[in-house]
């Protein structure tokens, strides 16, 4: 569960939704942002990419990154956000 003094929500059901994530990485030219598909499985976020994507090379070079996931309901105005910071690795 994400908790603070103003809003709380259950993280597990949120991460099971079919949402986009926003991956922030570093490059020689500065910060980069990539919308990515993700899979939440057994406590890990898996980012799904292809050989045409550029973010795997940036992660190999600089594994520190951030990932944000947002769910927005225009009808109610509800905005849920989960942010993660850490180190990523590229796996086949």
Secondary structure as GFF3:
##gff-version 3
##sequence-region A 1 92
A	DSSP	alpha_helix	11	16	.	.	.	ID=ss1
A	DSSP	beta_strand	21	27	.	.	.	ID=ss2
A	DSSP	beta_strand	30	41	.	.	.	ID=ss3
A	DSSP	beta_strand	44	48	.	.	.	ID=ss4
A	DSSP	alpha_helix	55	61	.	.	.	ID=ss5
A	DSSP	beta_strand	64	73	.	.	.	ID=ss6
A	DSSP	beta_strand	78	87	.	.	.	ID=ss7
###
